[in-house]
Amino acid sequence: MIPAYASLSERIWFYAFRVGCGLILLFLVIPILVIIPLSFNSDSFLIYPMSGFSLRWYEEFFFSDTWTHALKNSLIVAPFATLLAMVFGTLASIGLTRVDFPGKALVTAILISPMVVPVVIVGVATYLVFAPIGLSGSYVGLILVHAALGVPFVVTTVSATLQGFDYNLVRAAASLGANPVTAFFRVTLPLVAPGVISGGLFAFGISFDEVVVTLFLASPEQTTLPRQMFSGIRENISPAIAAVATILTIFAVLMLLTLEWLRGRSERMRTSASNR
């Protein structure tokens, strides 16, 4: 909020900055607001004005063999990739936070590199590596690559949570006879759980939305939902794609609300711990 003693130029800049941010946000949201009504269009084309209201495209999504097969593949790949990303990302975060060693910055850069390297490069590289060993066109190869893409998000969120972690709690558990595994599951994991879950949600979203790597690695039988949408846009634009996009938008909103709830829960836990 702008202070009462701010000058006229500061007030103008304050409101101009917020109007600019609002316009940018509106520019980003307009495509979503446009596509959602089209998913209820009774016509077979993505056009305005709409001639009528219909749920036929949602019915096609849920009862079409093509779409349900793609959804099934996404629900096979994304959960397993998320689980692997959460396990390896959490362990890597704890190791990087607790231990100082030569080359730590290099290891950190390698772990988060999938977040900044163009996905098409990842797709080409993994195809060249996986094809000779038979992992190309398999669920295992697809899950491993999606997990690698999700690990940086888990490392980032868990590392942020561990910044305020009191390792004296782990030492106290060890002094009471707990082995390292017990101390991890009974002390460390419950306290960093918000960061782990947040990173897992990001990893799940990345895997569920990934199309470029899937184009390189997946066989026709392993078509995921984003790949099916991509193929539909190229070959035959159907309002069913708008229905799928609307469902994915609702899923993304629910995921963001969950992340916000976890962030608030983490802040409350830190405040409670500091008051003690």
N, C-alpha and C positions, 0 to 999 in steps of 0.2 A: 504494500500500500504506500502511496506517495506521501512523504511528510508534509505537514501543514505549512512549513516554512519554505518549501521549494519555490524556486523562481518560476516565472512564466515559461521560459524556454525549457526548463526541466519538466514542467507539467506537459508541455506540448510533446516533448520527446517521449515521456512516459506513456501517454495515450496513443501516440503514433506507433510506438513499438508494439503495443498490445493489439492495435487494429491490424498491423502487419502480420503478427503471429496468428490472429484470428482468420485473416484471409488465406494464409498458407494452409492452416488446418482445414478450412472449408474447401480449398482446392484439392486436398488429399482425400477428403471424405466424400466429395460429390460423386465420384465414380461408384462408390458403394451405395449411396443413396439412389443412384440411377438404376443400378442392376437389380436391387432387391425387388422393386415393383414388377420388373419384367419377368421375374420367376413365377409370378401369378398370372401371366398373360395367357389368354386362351388361344392366341394365334400361334402359328408355327415359326414365327420370325421374331427377332429382337427389335421391335419397332415401337415407336410412340406415334400417335396416341394408341392406347390399348383398347382393343375391341370388347374385351370382357375379362371377367375374373375366373380363374380355374386353378385347380390343384393337380392337373394332369401331369405336369413336369416333375412334381415331387413324387407322384405315383410311379412315373417312369423310372425315377432314380431308385426308389426302394424296391421295385419289382422287376426291373430289367436285369437280365443275366449279365450284361456287359458292365453295368455300373456296380451291381452287388459284388461281382467278382473283383473289380478294382478296389472296392471298399474293403473286401476281405483281405486282399493282399496288403493294403495299407495298415490294417489292424493286426496283421501278422508281423510286419517289419517294424513299425514304429514302437510298439511296447518293448520288444526285445532290444532294439537299438537304444531306447531310453534307459532300460535297466543296465545295460553295459556302460553307457555313458555316465550314469549316476555312480556306479561302483568305481570305475577307473578314475573318473573326475574327482570324486571325494577322496580317494586314497592319494591321488597326486596332489591335491590341495593341502592335505594334512602334512605330507612329506615336504612340500615346498615351504610351508609356513613354519614348521618346527625345526627344520635343519638348514644350516648354511653350509654350502659346499661349493667348490670351484665349478664354474659352468652353470650355476643355478639360473642365471638370466637367460642363457642359451636354451636350457631345458624348458623354461617358462615360455620362451618365444616359440619353440617347436610345438608345445601343447596348444597354444592359442592360435597357431598359424592357420588351421582350417577356417577360422573366423574371418581372416583377412585375405587369404588366397582366393582368387576367382574360382568359382565352383566348376567351371568348364575345365580348368587345369586339373582340379582334383579328379574329375570324371575321366579325363584322358589318361592321367597317371595311374589311377587304380585299374582302369581297363588293361593297360599295358602290363601291369603287375599280376592281375588276377587271371587274365586269359590263359597264360601258359600253365598255370597250376590248377585250372579247372574251376575257379571260383566265379568266373564271369557267367552270368545267367543262372545264378543260384541264390537262394534266400540267404545263405550264410554270407556270401560276399556282399550282398546288398545291406544286410544288417550291420556288418562290420564297418562299412563305409559310412552309413548313417550314424553309427555310434561315434565314429571319429569326428564327424561334423558336430555332434552334440557335446562332446567332451569339453571344448573351450568354454561353453556357457556354464557347465557345472563347475569347472575350475574357477571361473570368475565369481560366481555367486557364493560358493562355499568359502573361497579365500576371503571374500569380503566379510562373511559371517565370522570367520576365525580371527579376524583382526582384533576383536574385543574378547576373545576367548581366554579364560583364566586357566592355564595349564596346571595350576596348583591343585585344581579339582582332580585331575588325573593322578597327580602324585599322591594326593590324599587317598584315592581309591587303591593305589598300589600299596600304600602303607598299611591298608586294612586287609591286604591279602589278595586283591583282585589281580589277575594276570592281564597282560595288554589287551587281549581280545575282549575279556569281560569289561575292562575299563572303557574300551571303545564303544561297546554296545550299550553300556549302562550309564556312561557319563558323557562322552564326546558326542556320539550320534544324536541323542535327544536334544542337545543344545544347538547343534548345527543343522538340525532337521529342516528348519525353514529354508535355509540356503540350499540344501540338497533337493528339497521338493521344488523350489523355484527353478533351479538349474535343470531338474528333470522335466518340468513343464516346458521350458525353452527347448530342451533337446527333443521332446515329443513333437512340439510344433515345427521345429526344423525338419525332422524326419518325415512328418506327415505332409509337409508342404514341398518336399524336395522333388524336383523333376529332372534337372540336368544330369545328375549322377545316375539316376534311374534310367535315363535314355541310353547311357553308355553301357550299363551293367545288366539291366533286367531283360529277361527273355519275354516273348509275347505272352506267356502264361503268367508272368509276374508283373503285369501292368498294374501300377498303383493308381490311386484316385487322381493325383495331379497329372500323371502321364496320360491318363484317359481324357482328362480335360484338355490337355495340350493337343492330343490327337484330334479331339472333337472340334476344337477351334480351327485347326488346319484343314480338316476334311469336310466337316458338315456342322455349321454353327446351329446348335439347337438350344431352345430355352431351357432344356434340362441342365445345361451348363450353368445358367443363371441360378437355378434351384440349388445346385451343388455349391456354387459360390456363396449363396445366402447361408446355407448350412455351415460352411466353413467360417464365414464371418461371425455367426453366432457363437461358434466354438471358440474363435479367437477372443471375442469379447468376454466370454466366461473364463477363459484362461487368464486374461488380464485382470479381471476382478479377483480371481483366486490369488494371483501374484500380489495384488495390492493388499489383500487380507493377510497373506503371509508376511509381507513387509511390516504391516502394522503389528502383527503378532511378535515378530522378531524385535521390533522396537520396544514393545511392552516387556518382553523378557529381559532385554538389556537394562531397561529402566528399573525393573524389579530387582535384578541382580546387583545393580549399582547402589540401590537403596539399602540393601542388606549389608 
